[in-house]
Structure formats: structure tokens, C-alpha cells
Amino acid sequence: MQHAGEIGVLKLLAARERQRLAVSVLSRQLDFDSLADFLVQQELAQYFCAHIESLELSKVFPASFRQKLQWQCEAQVQQREALTAALTVLHREFTSAGLEFLLLKGLHLAEQYWGSVENRFTWDLDMMIEPQHLDEAVHVLQQTGYRSTHASALQPRFVRRFSHAMEFKQASIAVDLHWVFRPRPGHLVDYPAIWRRRDSWDYHGHRYSVLAAEDALLMLLLGIAEDVERAEPNYRKLWDIYLMLRSNAVADWNGFFERTQQQGVGRLVVALLAFTCHALACADEFPELQQALARWSKGLYCSAAELDLVLARPAKHPANRLWIARLQPVSTAYYLAWWTVTAPMRYLVWRL
């Protein structure tokens, strides 16, 4: 398994295994350079630093190791404050315009599953608007001083047809304005139901609408599918799912798989959950999920040997794209043809 040592350390932190972690450090069983590089590259430094501090283990780690993580942690403090201020303004402006948005990922996910908004790397704001209100939402962002990062020559219809979000920026703040999770042939995600199931989250004196747990998981898995397709797994995103699994966010796995099957994303969801458990070597921690996966994964390409290959391939390897293509609700040939034809258009709107 790739990054087995680093993932093992993260799992000790999540389980609050203070003594075992201290023994690993003091006995020099850890490769500190490799661990620091992994944490910074995968944007997990804040999570690590917050946990070793809460476990009173900071000084057990070498000072040179902690210094390698410090810059990312300090940058995140400033960015989190800026994001919070920007979110407060956007909440006010959207409310004044009579518009509601769903806050995706980021700050809410951090507090709900990572223990605190301080523990998860968050560099931008993701929000979703109902498609019929997209033009109004764009207008509000522009009136608030945000400007689209897409080429001005691109027509909005073009962007909406080939992407799932538009990016806007103001100073150091980026906002991704979504209308769907991911546009793929054969995917029939029930977005009206997602809006009906939405939860709420209180943050800094305001109440925000957020995705229900199952819908948040679905969105994360569809995002990971793109990373796997490019053979570039992102361990921060995988850790999102691991922490959701530890919190028992999904109470009925068979019901979840049945609903995703009806929406054309069932095979993909099953395979990516199997991939996540394999990549993080955590299958034994979630027996109910494994039982459901065994029932729903028949005929899928989810064996340990297959998943090892998916995980180990170098970036951009075409075999991973083929693996994802075989999990789609449309034929493999159709999906690959769609991907090839639309790739230039998706590149133009910076959604590869």
C-alpha cells in the first residue's frame, strides 16, 4: 500500500492513540522527512499539528519536522479568517437578493467531521445554487466585487454545458459556484431531492444550508472519481471520507447504494468506496460497509489486485480512465468517446 507509514500515523491520531504514537516517534520508527512531505503535499499539515498539540505530543517530534509544517498551518489561519469574512458578506448579499445557496465542503465539513474548522485545509468557498437561479447568483457575485476567472470570450451557456461550476475571485478569495456535482453521461442525480434534504449549520452568527450527510458523501466520491481518472489520488479528499465513515454519517448503506443505483452512479460509488477503504487500509474498521459492498460489488472491478493497480499507476495513465469508464451507466465506448470529444471544451473552462 502506498504511503502506508504516513496513513498509519494519521489513523493513530484519529483514534487518539497517544501512547502508540509516542512510542513510534521516540523509537524513531517514523521517516520524518517523508511524513512531512506527505502532510504538506496532501494538505494535511493542519490536521496533524492540531492533533499532536491536543494530545500534548508536539515537543516529541523534532523541531525541524514541525518547522516544515508550520508555514502551511500559518497560511491557513489567515486564509480561514478571510474566508469567514467573505462568507459573511456573501450570506448577506444572497439573502438580500432572495437567493439561497448550499455551502459545500470546506468549513462545514471541517467542523462536522475533522473536529474544527481549524483542522482541515480550506482555500476557497464552494457553494451550490439551483440552476434556475444561476444568472441571479452570478450577478450577486459580480455586484459584490467578484470576477469570473474563465476567459471572457466564453459564453455562459458554454461554461454551463461542459462544467459543473464557475470560479470567481476577489483578492485572495476564490468562490466556486456550482449548479451540479459533476456532469457525466448517464448520471441522473436527483438535485431537487438534495435541496429538500438539506441540513443547516450555524457559523459565526449565521445559519447556512449545507448538504445532508449522504449527499455530501456522494459529492466527495464523484470528485474523487476525477482524481482517480487522472491517476492522481488526493489523500485529503480520501481522509474526508474516512472521517465521515468513522462518524457513521451513513446509517443505511444498502439504502444508500440502492438510491445511487437508481441515479446512475451506483457502480461508481461502490467502486470508489472500495478504493478508499483499500487506499487507507481501513476495511476492517467498517464491517457494515464491507458487508454492503460485498453485496453490491458483484461484477465490478474492485478486487484488491485491481485496486492496487489503480492506486499505483503514474499520473495521467490511460488505464485508470478506462477503469472509471467501465463503471459508468453508459457503455465504455460511449463514455470514452464523450470524454475525448468534450475534453477540449472542458479544458477551456478549466475543469479537466
N, C-alpha and C positions, 0 to 999 in steps of 0.2 A: 504494500500500500504506500502511495506517495505521501510524504510528509507525516509519516506515522508518529515520529517523536514529537513533532510540534502539535499535532492533533491530540496526542495523549496528554500533553501538558494542559491544553485548553479544556479537556474533559475533566481533569483533576480540579481545575479552577471552578468549572460549572458545578461539580459535585461538592465543592468546598472541602476537598481532601487536603487540608493544610499539612498534616504530618507527612503524608506520602510525597507531596510536592517539595517540602523542605528537605527530605532525605535525598530526593533526586538532585536538588541543587547542591547541597553540601557535599554529596559524594561525587560531584562533577560528572553525573551521568548525562547531562544535557550538553548539546553543542550550542553554546550561547550565540555564536555568530550566525549560525543557521536559523536559530529560533528568532533572533532579532530581525533578520532579513525577511523571514516569512511573515512575521507580525506586521511589519511596515508595508511590505508589498501587498498583503491581503487586507490591509486597513483594519487590523485587529489590535493595534497598539493600545488604544484607549480601554478596550475591554480587559486586556491583560493587566495594564497598570492599575486600573480601578480595583480589580480583584486581588492582586497581590498586596495592595495597600489595605484593603478591608480585612485581609487575612493576616496583616502585620508581617508580611514576608518581603517587603520592598528591599530592606537592607541585606537580606540574604543573597540577593542577586548582585553580581558585580556592578560597580558604578559605571563602567564602560558600556555594559549591556543596557542599563537603564537610560543612559545618555542617547543611545541610538533610537530609543523610542520617544524621547521627550519632545522632540520638535513636532512630531505628528500630534501628540497629546495637546501641546500648547496651541498649535494652529487650530485644533478642533474647538478649544474653549472660545476663541474669538469668533470662529465661524458659527458656532451654535448660538452665541449671543446675537449675531447678525441675522441668522435665520429666524430666531424667535421674534425679533423686532419686525422683520419683513412679514412674517406670518400674521402678526397682529394687525399690520396695516392692510394686508390683503383681505383678512377676515372682515375688517370694517368696510372696505370698498366693495367687496362682493355682496355683503349684507345690504349695504345702501342701494345697490343695483338690483336687489331682489333675487340674487343668484345664490345657489348652494353648491358647494364643491365637496368632494370626498378627499380627505387628506390621506395620501398613500405612503406606506413605508416610513422611512426616516424617523422623525422624532417620536411618533406614536409607537412604532414598532420597538424602538429602543426602550421606552418606558414600560411597555407591556410585557416584553419578553427578555430584554437584556438587563433589566434591573433598574435602569435610569437612563434619561436622555443623554447623560454624560458618557455612557458606556459604549455607544455604537457610533462608528464613523458615519457622519451625515454631512454631505457637502452641498446639497441642493434641496429644493422643495418639489415634491411630486403631488399633483392634485388632479382629480378627475372631474370633468363636467359632463352633464348629459349632452349628447350630440346636438340636440336641437337648440341648445344654448351656447354652442361653441363660439359663434360670432360675437355674442354679447360678452362672453368671458375674455376673448381676445381684446375687445375694445376696453374692458376694465383694466386689463394688464397694461395696455398701451397708455391709457389715461393716468396710470399710476407710475409711469416712467419706465416701464419695461419695453424692450425692443426684441423682436424676433432675431434669432441667430441664423435662420435659414436665409438663403440667397433671396434678395428682394424680388428677383425676376420670377421666382416660383409662385405660381398661383396657389391660394389656399386650398382649392379643390384638389390640386395635385398632391400637396402635402398630406391631406387627409386621406386620400385614396391609398397611398403607399406607406404611410407611417401610422403609429399609434399615439404620437404625442408631438407637440411643438415646443421648442425650447425658447425661453425668453430670458434676457439678462438685464440686470441693473447693478452696476458696480460689481461687487463680489458675489452677488446673489443670482443663482440660476433657478428658474422655475420651469419644470416640465409639465405642460398642460395636456393631460390625457383625455381621450374620449373612449378608448377601448384598452384592453390589456395588451394584446398582440394581434395584428391582423394576419390570419393564416387561412388558406382554403380549407373549407370543411369545418372550421371552428364555429360553433353556434352558441357561444357563451351568452347566458341569459342576463343581460345587463339590467333590464328593468327589475328583475328579482334581486340583483345585487344592491340596487338602490333601495329596494324595500327592506332588505335585511340589514341595512347599515346600522352600525353602533355609534355611540358618541364618546367623546374623550374631552375631559376638562384639562386645559393647559393655560397657565398664566392668565386666569380670569376669563377665559373664553371657552365656549363649548364648540368642538369641531365634530363633524360627521366623519367616520372612519369605516373602513371595510370590516365586515364581520370576519371572524377568525378563518372560516373555511374559504372565504373569498380572498382574503389576504394570502393564504397558503397557495391557492390556485394562481394568483398573480405572480408570486415568487417562483413557482415551478415553471410557469411559462417563460419567465425571464431567464431562469437557469437553462432552459432548453436552448435559447440562443447562444449562451456561453458554451454549452456542450457542443452545439452545432459547429462552433468555431474552434472547438478543442481548446478552449481557454477557461477551464473551471475557475470560478471565483469563490474562494473559501469563506469570505464574509457572507455571501448570499447563502451558501450551504449552512453556515452557522445560524443564520436566521431561522432556517427550517429546523435545525437541531434543537434550538431553544424553544421553538413552537411545539415540537414533539415532546420535549421534557415537561412542558406546561399542560400537556393533554388538551391542547386547543381544539382538537377534533375528537368529539365523543363517539361518533359512529362512523367508522371507516368504511364499512360496507355501503352505508347510505351515501357517503361522500363519493365513493367510486361509482356508484350507480348514477348519481346526478352528473358527474363529469362525463360518464359514458354517453349519456343522453345528449350532452352538449358537444360531442365530437372530440373531446380532449381526454377521454378516459385512458386510452392506451398510453398516451404521452405522460399523463400524471402518474400512472402506476410505475412506468419505467423510470421516471425521474426520482420518485421516492425511493425506489430500489437503488438507483445510482447514488443518491445522497447517503443512504444508510451504508452502502458499500464504501464510498469515498471516505466516510468518517468512522468506519468500523464500529457502528453503533447498533447493528440489527438486534443484538441480544438485549438491548435496553428497552426495546419496544415490542414485546411479544404479540400484543393485539394487532399492531400494524403488520407484523410479519405474517400473521395468520390471514389477514385480509389480502395482503399482497400475494400470498401463495394461491389464494382462490382466484384473484383477478389477473394474474400474470401469465396464465396458461397461453402458450403460443407466442409469447413476447420474447424479445431478445434481452433477457435480464439475468442470465447465468453469471456466476462470479467471473468466469473466464472472459465472457463478453464485456462485462463492466470493467475488468482490468484493462482490456484493450482500449475502451472508450476513454478511460482516465489517463492512460499512458501516452496516447498519441500526441505528436507535436502540434503546435498551433496551426490552424487552417487545414488540418489533414482532411481530405475529402471523405474518408471512411466514416468520420463522425457525422458529417452531413447526411450520408446515406443511412446511418443508424437512426437519426431523427426522422428522416423521410419515411422510413419503414414503419414508424409509429404514428403517422398521420392518418386521419379518417379518409383521405383520398388516396389514390394509388401512388406508389413510389414514383413512377414515371411522371405522373401529373404534378406532384409536389416539386420534383426536381426541375421540371420544365417551368413551373411557376416561379421558383426561386431564381432560375437563370434569367428569365425574361424580365423580372421585376428588380433584379439586383442593381442595375444602373440607376433606376428611379429611386430606390431606397437609399442608395449611396448619396444621391443628390440632396436628400433631406436628412442626411447624417444619421440614418437608422439602419446600419448594416445588418 
